[in-house]
Amino acid sequence: MDDKELKIKMYNDPLQFFPAILNDIKSASKYIYLEIYRFRNDPIGIRVRDNLINKCREGVKIRLLIDSWGASSNITFFKDLIELGGEVTFFKKIRLTWDAFTKNHRRDHRKILVIDDRITWIGSANISGYALNWRESMFRIQGKIAHCFRDVIRDNLKIFNKYFYDKIAYTRKITWEGFEIIRDVPSITFQPIQRKFLELIKNAKNEILLETPYFLPGSNLRKALADAALRGVKVNIIIPKKSDIHVLDVLAGKYLGELARARVNIHFFPSQNLHSKIFMSDRKYFMVGSANFDYRSFRYQHEICLFGEHKSLNRQLLRHFQDSMRSTEPFDYFTWQKRPYLQRFFEALLVPFRHLF
């Protein structure tokens, strides 16, 4: 597809993309749809909310779908917006029932903002000030694909409080001019984002680039990465040295050695928390969105990714990855072999619970 038909710009600094998001909100003339995991009651959340209120006063249709667990805000926070006609829906409120864990564990982790029929934002960042110094991956997409993402949000609004629904229908691939919008819903059987990762890894000829904040892939993905490296594909993975979920870092450490033995190159990002989620194969195909490279994203969360080919975006992703690499520390297999027995004990202790992190 010609890059001119779909303009995509990548941002990794919240101090740059939050002002750009606010400017796009201010430009809305028809509608604004937002599906988000976290919308905090903090200075960033207040600024976004107040701008949405202003657009609502101008007659712009506002519809928000916010995960009730991740929100860190409540219906009172949106009172003025609702009184002006804005629609605010909280995804699957926490309920105390006999099967509370099963039902409440499944969350809406997507990050999608759609403005009119022309602008879409997707990526890794929530509407929150707590991560202003994080390295993120946000994508401003300008083009008519916006209506596809709007329909994705509309679909999830239909099932926001349902436990049983047609999972095949809600994970059906959406294609637009050579691009694929890939949706996950909580499911052990239907995991299209993981399947796409497996397909890309198995088909890679020269290079795989992966950057993810939480690295806890299942055995099928670990084997695919190892097999790719053993057949001569250069596999480079960047993960945080210390993420904001320490227990996941401990568990992930159990699997790094086996990948390093298979010649997978693992790099630790040591400075501010790395929260970006990007994948490239052979510097040709990309996959970006909200999904982490872990069990929880693939099994238990509503996620969204965009897959395709786009020369301009590929160049931006490559620059981002190379810039990240300059700040990394290599994984040391021999140090890993000598890690304390107490660490090994906790790694083994956590393995039965790996699907929950």
Buried (B, 14 or more C-beta within 10 A) or exposed (E): BEBEEBBBBBBBEBEEBBEBBBEBBEEBEEBBBBBBBBBBBBEBBBBBBEBBBBBBEEEBBBBBBBBBBBBBBEEEBBEBBBEBEBBBBBBBEEEEEEEEEEBBBBBBBBBBBBBBBBBBBBBBBBBBBEBBEBBBBBBBBBBEBBBBBBBBBBBBBEBBEEEEEEBEEBBBEBEBEEBBBBBBBBBEEBBBBBBBBBBBBEEBEEBBBBBBBBBBBBEEBBBBBBBBBEEEBBBBBBBBBEBBBEEBBBBBBBBBBEBBEBBBBBBBBEEEBBBBBBBBBBBBBBBBBBBBBBBBBBBBBBBBBBBBEBEBBBEBBBEBBEEBBEBBEEBEEEEBEEEEEEEEEBBEEBEEEBBBB
